Amino acid sequence: MDTLTRIKDLAVKELSLDPATLDASKPLDQLGIDSLTFIEFMFKVEDEFGVKVSDEDLRNIKSFGDLERLIAATLQATGKG
């Protein structure tokens, strides 16, 4: 299963999002995800992928597509991907 699919599956489960309308390029706030909810979700993402995301990197994530690119790059850099 690829990184984006895993993130989407986790978002559907943890954030009760509709998988049919989950567009990876859509801004998180347009999906109804506020900053606090996103930070809580990130704890789940870090656990799922076994990575740690810096606060600076978190500020640059505006969509699930951004998150996927960051997680994929982190996994590659740590040899986990």
PyRosetta script that sets phi, psi and omega in degrees:
from pyrosetta import init, pose_from_sequence

init()
pose = pose_from_sequence("MDTLTRIKDLAVKELSLDPATLDASKPLDQLGIDSLTFIEFMFKVEDEFGVKVSDEDLRNIKSFGDLERLIAATLQATGKG")
pose.set_psi(1, 132.0)
pose.set_omega(1, -177.1)
pose.set_phi(2, -78.4)
pose.set_psi(2, 167.5)
pose.set_omega(2, -174.9)
pose.set_phi(3, -58.6)
pose.set_psi(3, -47.3)
pose.set_omega(3, -177.8)
pose.set_phi(4, -63.2)
pose.set_psi(4, -40.4)
pose.set_omega(4, 178.4)
pose.set_phi(5, -62.4)
pose.set_psi(5, -43.3)
pose.set_omega(5, 178.5)
pose.set_phi(6, -62.7)
pose.set_psi(6, -41.5)
pose.set_omega(6, 178.7)
pose.set_phi(7, -64.8)
pose.set_psi(7, -45.3)
pose.set_omega(7, 178.9)
pose.set_phi(8, -61.2)
pose.set_psi(8, -44.6)
pose.set_omega(8, 179.0)
pose.set_phi(9, -59.9)
pose.set_psi(9, -42.2)
pose.set_omega(9, 179.0)
pose.set_phi(10, -65.6)
pose.set_psi(10, -39.9)
pose.set_omega(10, 178.8)
pose.set_phi(11, -64.8)
pose.set_psi(11, -41.1)
pose.set_omega(11, 178.5)
pose.set_phi(12, -62.2)
pose.set_psi(12, -44.7)
pose.set_omega(12, -177.9)
pose.set_phi(13, -70.0)
pose.set_psi(13, -49.2)
pose.set_omega(13, -172.9)
pose.set_phi(14, -83.7)
pose.set_psi(14, -30.4)
pose.set_omega(14, -174.4)
pose.set_phi(15, -110.8)
pose.set_psi(15, 2.8)
pose.set_omega(15, 179.7)
pose.set_phi(16, 54.8)
pose.set_psi(16, 42.0)
pose.set_omega(16, 177.9)
pose.set_phi(17, -87.6)
pose.set_psi(17, 151.3)
pose.set_omega(17, 177.9)
pose.set_phi(18, -79.9)
pose.set_psi(18, 117.9)
pose.set_omega(18, -177.8)
pose.set_phi(19, -61.4)
pose.set_psi(19, -26.7)
pose.set_omega(19, -178.9)
pose.set_phi(20, -71.0)
pose.set_psi(20, -24.6)
pose.set_omega(20, -177.9)
pose.set_phi(21, -110.4)
pose.set_psi(21, 7.6)
pose.set_omega(21, -177.6)
pose.set_phi(22, -81.9)
pose.set_psi(22, 97.1)
pose.set_omega(22, -179.4)
pose.set_phi(23, -98.5)
pose.set_psi(23, 119.6)
pose.set_omega(23, -176.0)
pose.set_phi(24, -63.9)
pose.set_psi(24, -21.8)
pose.set_omega(24, -178.5)
pose.set_phi(25, -92.0)
pose.set_psi(25, -9.2)
pose.set_omega(25, -177.9)
pose.set_phi(26, -74.9)
pose.set_psi(26, 135.3)
pose.set_omega(26, 177.4)
pose.set_phi(27, -56.3)
pose.set_psi(27, 142.4)
pose.set_omega(27, -177.2)
pose.set_phi(28, -56.7)
pose.set_psi(28, -40.2)
pose.set_omega(28, -178.9)
pose.set_phi(29, -65.0)
pose.set_psi(29, -27.8)
pose.set_omega(29, 176.6)
pose.set_phi(30, -74.4)
pose.set_psi(30, -15.9)
pose.set_omega(30, 175.3)
pose.set_phi(31, -91.7)
pose.set_psi(31, 1.9)
pose.set_omega(31, 179.7)
pose.set_phi(32, 84.5)
pose.set_psi(32, 20.3)
pose.set_omega(32, -177.6)
pose.set_phi(33, -104.4)
pose.set_psi(33, 113.9)
pose.set_omega(33, 177.7)
pose.set_phi(34, -88.1)
pose.set_psi(34, 175.1)
pose.set_omega(34, -173.5)
pose.set_phi(35, -64.3)
pose.set_psi(35, -40.0)
pose.set_omega(35, 179.6)
pose.set_phi(36, -65.5)
pose.set_psi(36, -44.5)
pose.set_omega(36, 178.1)
pose.set_phi(37, -60.8)
pose.set_psi(37, -40.4)
pose.set_omega(37, -179.5)
pose.set_phi(38, -65.6)
pose.set_psi(38, -41.5)
pose.set_omega(38, 178.8)
pose.set_phi(39, -62.4)
pose.set_psi(39, -43.1)
pose.set_omega(39, 177.1)
pose.set_phi(40, -62.0)
pose.set_psi(40, -40.9)
pose.set_omega(40, 177.8)
pose.set_phi(41, -62.9)
pose.set_psi(41, -37.1)
pose.set_omega(41, -178.7)
pose.set_phi(42, -62.8)
pose.set_psi(42, -31.5)
pose.set_omega(42, 175.1)
pose.set_phi(43, -60.9)
pose.set_psi(43, -40.1)
pose.set_omega(43, 177.9)
pose.set_phi(44, -66.6)
pose.set_psi(44, -40.8)
pose.set_omega(44, 179.1)
pose.set_phi(45, -63.4)
pose.set_psi(45, -45.4)
pose.set_omega(45, 179.6)
pose.set_phi(46, -60.5)
pose.set_psi(46, -41.4)
pose.set_omega(46, 177.0)
pose.set_phi(47, -65.2)
pose.set_psi(47, -44.5)
pose.set_omega(47, -178.1)
pose.set_phi(48, -59.8)
pose.set_psi(48, -42.2)
pose.set_omega(48, -174.1)
pose.set_phi(49, -101.5)
pose.set_psi(49, -8.1)
pose.set_omega(49, 179.8)
pose.set_phi(50, 68.0)
pose.set_psi(50, 36.8)
pose.set_omega(50, -179.8)
pose.set_phi(51, -126.6)
pose.set_psi(51, 166.8)
pose.set_omega(51, 174.5)
pose.set_phi(52, -121.5)
pose.set_psi(52, 129.8)
pose.set_omega(52, -179.7)
pose.set_phi(53, -107.5)
pose.set_psi(53, 128.8)
pose.set_omega(53, -178.2)
pose.set_phi(54, -72.5)
pose.set_psi(54, 158.3)
pose.set_omega(54, 177.1)
pose.set_phi(55, -60.7)
pose.set_psi(55, -37.8)
pose.set_omega(55, 179.0)
pose.set_phi(56, -62.6)
pose.set_psi(56, -44.6)
pose.set_omega(56, 178.1)
pose.set_phi(57, -64.1)
pose.set_psi(57, -37.1)
pose.set_omega(57, 179.5)
pose.set_phi(58, -59.5)
pose.set_psi(58, -38.7)
pose.set_omega(58, -178.6)
pose.set_phi(59, -63.4)
pose.set_psi(59, -24.7)
pose.set_omega(59, -177.1)
pose.set_phi(60, -89.7)
pose.set_psi(60, -4.4)
pose.set_omega(60, -178.5)
pose.set_phi(61, -88.2)
pose.set_psi(61, 116.1)
pose.set_omega(61, -179.5)
pose.set_phi(62, -115.0)
pose.set_psi(62, -11.3)
pose.set_omega(62, -178.0)
pose.set_phi(63, -151.1)
pose.set_psi(63, 168.8)
pose.set_omega(63, 175.1)
pose.set_phi(64, -66.9)
pose.set_psi(64, -27.2)
pose.set_omega(64, 175.2)
pose.set_phi(65, -64.3)
pose.set_psi(65, -43.1)
pose.set_omega(65, 175.8)
pose.set_phi(66, -60.4)
pose.set_psi(66, -43.3)
pose.set_omega(66, 180.0)
pose.set_phi(67, -62.5)
pose.set_psi(67, -43.6)
pose.set_omega(67, -179.8)
pose.set_phi(68, -60.7)
pose.set_psi(68, -45.0)
pose.set_omega(68, -179.7)
pose.set_phi(69, -62.6)
pose.set_psi(69, -41.6)
pose.set_omega(69, 179.2)
pose.set_phi(70, -64.8)
pose.set_psi(70, -47.5)
pose.set_omega(70, -179.1)
pose.set_phi(71, -63.9)
pose.set_psi(71, -43.7)
pose.set_omega(71, 179.7)
pose.set_phi(72, -61.5)
pose.set_psi(72, -42.9)
pose.set_omega(72, 179.1)
pose.set_phi(73, -66.1)
pose.set_psi(73, -39.9)
pose.set_omega(73, 178.9)
pose.set_phi(74, -65.2)
pose.set_psi(74, -43.4)
pose.set_omega(74, 178.7)
pose.set_phi(75, -62.3)
pose.set_psi(75, -41.5)
pose.set_omega(75, 179.3)
pose.set_phi(76, -64.5)
pose.set_psi(76, -44.8)
pose.set_omega(76, -177.9)
pose.set_phi(77, -64.4)
pose.set_psi(77, -31.5)
pose.set_omega(77, -178.3)
pose.set_phi(78, -95.1)
pose.set_psi(78, 0.4)
pose.set_omega(78, 179.4)
pose.set_phi(79, 76.7)
pose.set_psi(79, 15.6)
pose.set_omega(79, -179.1)
pose.set_phi(80, -95.9)
pose.set_psi(80, -10.1)
pose.set_omega(80, -173.1)
pose.set_phi(81, -104.0)
pose.dump_pdb("model.pdb")
